[in-house]
Amino acid sequence: MHSPTSNSDTYLKEGQVAELLGLPVRTLQSWRLRGGGPEFYKIGRSVRYKRADLEEWLASRKASSTASVGAFPDQGRNCHE
């Protein structure tokens, strides 16, 4: 008998992450190529994001002003938005 997977152990598909973040899938693809986005898992041709990793990455993006946004490594990159 399998125990239920906790929410933080859930793996999300690329489209689910894009929808959750309100971003185009192309932005996630660009971040995977150039860096700066959340960590991901490559399983064959599939890409998955662990919910816990995504939540951690998102928390690291928290800013109290627009001046603090320059501290993020992907600032200024073309994100296809």
Secondary structure, DSSP 4 states (H G I P E B T S, - for coil): -PPPPPGGG-EEEHHHHHHHHT--HHHHHHHHHHS-S---EEETTEEEEEHHHHHHHHHHT--SSGGGGGGSTTTTS----
